Amino acid sequence: MSDFKFTPLVQSLPATVPFVGPETQERDRGAAFSARLGANESVFGPSPRAVEAMRVAAAEIWQYADPTCHDLREALTAHYNVPSASVMVGEGIDGILGNLVRLLIAQGDAVVTSNGAYPTFNYHVAGFGGALHKVDYAGDHEDLGALLSRAREVGAKLIYVANPDNPMGSWHPGRDIEAALDDIPEGALLVLDEAYVELGPEEAAPKIAPDDPRVLRLRTFSKAYGMAGARIGYGIGAPDLIKAFDKIRNHFGVNRVAQAGAVAALEDRAWLAHVQQEVATSRVRLERIAADNGLTALPSATNFVTMDCGLDGAFARAVLTALLDQGVFVRMPFVAPQDRCIRVGCGRPGDMDLVAETLPVALQRARTLESA
């Protein structure tokens, strides 16, 4: 065995990854999933205009991408009517989160998040030696007041909030986020993950000046725009913060095909409206399926519905396993008491029919295990 000289920090980290992808699970089970509803992707796909733009750009893939992402940044600037100096592009929100933590967190620096919130952020914080401080959800919502209070207690440099939220699908009205900005401790930055904002009600999006130094807003083309495989996201924030990313980011990390597709996707507002309607229709169907099986569907502002299975994490995990065994890929929250739920992505009518068919079987198997 090679004796690699890993840093003490790396040696202290667990051998883990934030997610086990559906492809890995398919290889392990020896069969493909019939419904892929666990990764919060958009099965409705990207805009046909985006697909065509990427097809054309693929012929030029021999060229490096524009490291400044100029055309996409200009498109985002026009779309949101914000200064270009307040916009940056990265390899999905995950890539931007990694660079943000690298930019601001030294070993031992305090970071505050919710217990059970998006785990990739925690993965980056641990990887750079930050000290994670977690607060519990309030019901099924991230607790803004508790997050800010803990940030003051520990002198946090970053405070992570997702709105709308993954894994619960819940959301805070934008006015609550706006009010929270006034309570952010001196020296802290609110990391506002808005990956699902296009899929929620208009009131969920706060009105924040693009150059507000208290917050960095993160958005993506992975969800409503159906381009998860392209790995392209963006941030809106204070120009000095945006400019600082140039010191450490991977300048050729966003490939030219993804950039071309994102520009076209942003311009195709009709397709976005189509996807929003498909998601809304699917959420209603999932709510009905949950009710038909005696489960409670939590209100959702995302492209998934979280279903309360009514018991504990062990029962919900048995339901999830039984769905996987039947070829339906779903996931569940990781932390109690939210782990009493399963999370089912929105899908096409055939996907929803399969959920309606397999969920009663999964629940029966789980109940049989519970009573054994």
N, C-alpha and C positions, 0 to 999 in steps of 0.2 A: 504494500500500500504506500502511495506517495505521501511524503510529509510536507504538505503544502503549508506555507507560513501565513495562514489566515490571521486577520487582525483579531485581537481579543473580543471586540464587539461582534464580529461575525461568528466567532467560536461560541459566543454566548447565546446566539439565536437558535430557535428550534428549526428543524428541517421540515419546513412547511411551505405551502403556497396558499394564497387566499381562496382560490376556487379550484375544484376539480372539474374540468370541462366536460361537456356532454360527449365529445369524441372519445375521451379516455374511458368514460363510463360505457360507451358503446363497445369499445374494444374489450373491456373487462367482461361484459355480459354476452359478447359474441353475436350481437345483433343490433341493428340500427333502431333508434326510437321511431315510433309512428307519429308522435307529436312532440315537437321540440318547444316546450313552453316554460322552461326554467331559467333562461339566461336573460330575460327582459329584452330580448331582441324584438324587432318588428318583423313578424312573418309576412306582413303586407308589402315588404320590400321597398327599395328606393324609387325615387322618381324615374320614369323612363328617360327623361331628359338627362338625369344624372348618369344613368347607365350608358347612354349614348356618348356623353362627354368623356366618361372614363374609357369607353371603347376607342375613341379617337386618340385620347392621351396615351393609351397603351402602346400605340405605334411609336411613341417618342420616349418609351421607358428607358432607352439607352442613355438618355440625358439625366443628370442629377436634377432634383427638384429645385425650384427657387427657394433658397434658404430663408428668405424673408416672408414667404407666403403672401407676396404683395397683392395679387389679384383677389385672393380670398379675404385678406384683411380689408381691402377696399370695399369688397362686397358686404362684409359685416358692418363696416363703418356706415355705409349707405343704408343698410337694412335697419340698423338701430339708431341712426342719426347721432353717432358718437364720434369723437376724434379718433383718428387712426392710432395716435400715440397711446390710447387706452385699450387697444386690442392686441392680443397675442394668440398664436395658434400652436397647438401641440399634439402629441400622439395620444389623442383621447384625453378625457379628464384624468385617467390614471397616470398618464405620462406627465401631465401638468402638476398633479399632486406630488409626484416624486420629485420634480424639480423645485416645487415650492418648498417642500420640507428641506431639501438640500440647501436651498437659498437662505432659509431663516432659522433652521433648528440645528444647534450644536449639541454635543453630547450632554445630556442632563437637562436640557431646556424643556419646560413644561408645555404640554399640548392637551387640550380638553376636547372630548368627544362624548357621544352617547354610547352606553353599553349595549351593544347589539347593532350599532349603525354600520355603514359600509366598511367592510374589513380591510379593503386595500389601502385606505388612508392609514390605518393602524400599522399595516405592514411596512409602509414607507417610514413612518415615524420610528418604529423599532429599528429599521435598517440604518437609520442615521443617528441612533443613540438617544432619541428624544424620550422624555418621560411622559407616558400616557396617563391621563387622569380621566376617569369615566363617570358619568352620571346616568341614573336610570331614566327610562322613558316615563312620561306622565300618562298613564293609560297606554294608548297606542301612538302617542305623539312624542317627538323629541321635546324635551323640557327646556325652552329657551331661558327661562329665569334661572333654573338650576345650573345650566351651562355657564351663564355669565357669572353667577355667584362663585362657582368653582374656579373659574378663570381668575377672578379677583383673589381668591384664597391662595392659589398656587403661583400667581404671576405668569399666567400662560402667555405664550407668544402667538399661538394659533388656537382658534375655536372652530371646530368643524360642525356644520349644520347642513343637512340635505333637505331641500324644500322644493317639490314634494319629496317624500321620504321613501327610501328603500331600506328595510324590507316591508314596511307596513302599508305603504301607499297613502299614508296620511299627509296632511299639509297644514301649514299655518297661513292665515291671510297675510297678504303682503304688508298690510299696515302694521302687523305685529312685528315683522322683520324690521320695518322702518323704525319703529319705536325702540327696538332692541339695540339699534346702532348707538343710541345715546347712552347706553349702559355698558358699552364695551370698555374694558379697562384700558388705561393708557399703556401703549406699547403692544397691544394685542391686535391681531388681524382676524376678522371673521371670514372663514372660508365657506362661501355659500354655494353649495353644489346644487345646480338647477338642471340636472340632466333630464328631468321629466317635465320641465316647465311648460313645454308646448302641448302637453297632454292633459294638463290640469285646468281648472277654471281661471279665467283672466285675473280674478282677485288674488290668486296665489302669488302673482309676480309683483314684488315690491317696486316702488318707484325710487330709484337710487341714482344719484349723479354718477356718471361713469368714472369720474376722477376722485370719488370719495376714498380717502386713504384708509378708512376703517374696514373696508370689505373688498374681497376679490370674488367676483361672480364667475362661476364655471358652467359652461354649457357644452353640448355635444351634438354630433351628427349621428350618433349610434342608436338613438331611441326613435323619436318621431320621424326622423329622416331616413331610417332604415339602412344605415351604412356602418353597422357595428364592425364589420370586417375591415373597413378602411382605416380604422383607428385615427379619428380626427376630431379634436375638440378645440375649444377656445376659452380664453379668459378675458374679462372686462374689468379694468381696475385703474388705479392711479398710475400716470405715466412713469413715474420714477420706479415703481414696482415692476411694471411691465418691461421697462428697459433693462432692469437688473437680470431678467431671465436670460438675456443674451450672453451673460457671463458664463453660464453653466449649461444651457440647453444643448441638445443635439441638433445642430443647425440643419442637417439634412434628414432629420427624423421623420418629417411628414412628406410622404412620397408624392410625386407629381400627378399620378392618377387620382389619388384621394383628393388633392387640392382641386383639380378640375371638376370632379364629381360634386364636391361640396359647394362650389360656386353655382353650378347648375341646379343643385337641390335647393339652395337658398332662394333662387329665382322662381322656382316652381311652387308658388303658393297654393295653386289648385290641388296639387298632389298632397301637400301637407294637410289641406282641409279634408281631402278624401281619407287619409290615414286617421286623422282625428275622429272622423265619423265612424270608421271601421272599429277603432278602439272603443269608442263610446258604446257601439252596438254590442261588441263582444263583452264589455264589462257587465252590461245588463243581462246577457245570457249567462255569464258566470255567476252572477248574483242569484239568478233563478235556479241554476244547477245546485248551488250551495243550499238554498232554501228547500229545494226538493229532497235534499238528503239530510235535513235537520241541522245544517251548519249555518253559521252566521258569516256573511260576507262583509268585511269592513269597508267603509267608504273609501274609494280610490281615486286619486288624481294622477294615476300612472297607467302604463300599459300592462298591468297585472292586477289581480284581485287577491288579497290575502283572506283566507278562509279560516275562521276560528273553529277548530275541531272540538272544542268544548271541554277537553280534559288536559292532560299534561304533555310535555315534550315527547315522552316515550310513546304515547298513543299517536301523536301527530307524525312521529318518525315512522311508525309502523304503517300508517296510511300512505306516507310518501313512498316507502319501500314497495308497498303493494302496487302503487301506480307505476313505479319504475319497472317492476316485474311485468306489467302489462304493456310496456312500451310507451308510457307517457312520462316525459321528462319534466319534472317540476322541482322546486326547491322549497326550503323553509327557513324561517329565522333561526339564528344560532343560539340565542340567549333567552332564558326564562325571564318573565312569563310569556314573552312573545313567541317562544318555540312551541306553544300550544297550537300554532297555526301552520298551514301550508300556503305556499304562494304560487298561483297559477297564472301564467301569462295569457294575454289576449291572443286570439287566433282566428282563423278562418272558420266558416261553418262546420267543415269536416273535423277540424281540431276540437271544436266545442262539442260536436256529437260524440267524439271519442272520450272526452272528459265525462260527459253525461253517462256514457256506457260503463266506464271503468271505475268511477268514483264509488258507486254503491258496492261494488265488489271489494274495493280497497278498504272501505269502512267495515264491511263484514269481516274481512280477514283480521283487521286490527282489533275488532271487538272480540273475536274468537281468541286471539292471543292474550288479550287483557283478562279474559275470564278463565284462561287455562291455569 
